[in-house]
């Protein structure tokens, strides 16, 4: 019967790898920890139970392996108290714990093909130790292994450091017969000079208890120095993709598309329960499947959806890591952007890598800006989880972080590869969050589509109705995408998107981000309506229409007394609409239409008019 048990020695410190006191088993090669490569090889061979001998940073190793979706075999941890005394002592710690034949390997080996396939059925029956050795012959050794052997014609083995006298190198893979551990203990008890594993093997050979399975193994590496680690990485990059991915997953119907550059098309998918079913359709395109990817979320979303999405992507075979950020707009800073950039670059990406944002506008924005700048632009997928993000923040090309003097002052225009919108996740949001997102819907209705305005003002149901949310999300996306197709840089009709934002951004910033984005924009729209009225563009009926619909959804229409009008005026200087000494405003001439003068949609406003309009909102 074939052996069904394995042992991985994972106690080493990895000092020669120069990994700053990290756990050697967790050193990455090809985007995966070394220990995972070895566990996968054992599982492929059919080993059902794997013992992990722990030592240095043992708790970190446990954490990496705990509930890892790539692991299907039973994992048993063994703590080695004297691991620092060498490999032999780690093996002796197995005595009284394993009474069946088993394979053994250190955690730092990487093989192109499965090394356990080289063993024969006779090796499984052998009561002693079978060592898998690499037959060197005339081939140059680049493996990094150092345990050299001379195998004679009669099968006897001798160990030597002199390369010219050897015809093989031990790979570090062994098969131990049923009673081999008991025999090892007997040897050591009677021979005090056996202090190392190599000495044990040498002595076992003289007693006929060691045999060599000599083979021309495929490429393999004993990853114990930085140079060997690099060789293994370079070897992997030259190989055709072998990652096990759920390929040819069914495509889901997308609502619409938009193109802002000839070579980039962003597909927007709106599908209920798509977050819950994230592993049932193709999220990461096949051409990107083997690259390292990052899922970026925040602490609240991680508890609700992040861990589940991460596990499902992992179980699909993708090389993906998760980054969890603090919640709130204050996360969207330049310093956090720099820290995240360094972390992602340190962990490793390539030109096909994808950053996946899972969260609200803050996460969408900072992830998008990261994607636009790392390697001068890698790929981006948004999975927005708030109504604000689904209707606005994630739908588009604007990516940004906040500056010390205002909101979204540092950013870029950058196209996502895909946007996955699941209206059902909004049901887990609080009503304040939903109403905050509805502010952007009101903006599109009052500034772009009078029929949409009529629908929203006449809706009498609950805001936490999935059909209502599904409708407003789809309608809002359609309206916004239409504008982006016609005016991607927002210089004409697409200035609708800026309606209410000029003063809204200033109020949001001055509130210390205690106000939601949509809440601040709500106040900003009222200010803009009052400016239109003072300039004689509209009558008071338009101002009243703003109050009617914003109060319908319990959105704020007044400025907090603690925020001073003069401070708002000062903050407007740092808005991108500040041109030639004047603040440029987007104004309406009626519901569903923005005012323009001979194709110029941006209206310069005097500070006195702006201040009067702000004061009217206290």
GIMOWO-V254062 format. One line per field, one symbol per residue. phi: phi as a letter, one per 40 degrees, with the letter a starting at -180 (. if undefined). A space follows every 10 residues. Layout:
phi = ???
This chain:
phi = .ccbbbbbcb cccgcccfbf gccdccccbg gbcdccdccc cccdchccbb cbcbacfdcc cdccccfccc bbccbbcbcb cbccchcccc cccccgbbbb cacbaccbcb bcbccccccb ccccccccbb bcbcccfccc cbcgcbccbb bcccgcbbba cccccbbabc cgbbbbcdbc ccccccdccc bcccbbcccc cdcccccgbb bbccacccda accbbdcccc dccccccccc dbccbccfcc cbcbcababb bdcbbbcbbb acgcccbdcc acccddcbdc ccbbbbabcc cdccbdcccc cccccchccb bbbbbcchcc ccbcccdccc dcccccchbb cbcbcbcbic ddcdcccccd ccbcffhbcb bbbcbbcdcc cadccibcba bcbcbicfcb aacacccabb bbdccccccc cccccdccdc cddcccbbac ccdccccccb ccccbccccd cccccccccc cdccccaccf bbdccdcccg cccdcccccc cggcccdccc cdcccccccc cdcccgcbcc dccccccccc cdbfccbbcc dcccdcccdc ccccccccbf gbccbcbbba cgaccabfgc cbbcbcdccc cdccccbc
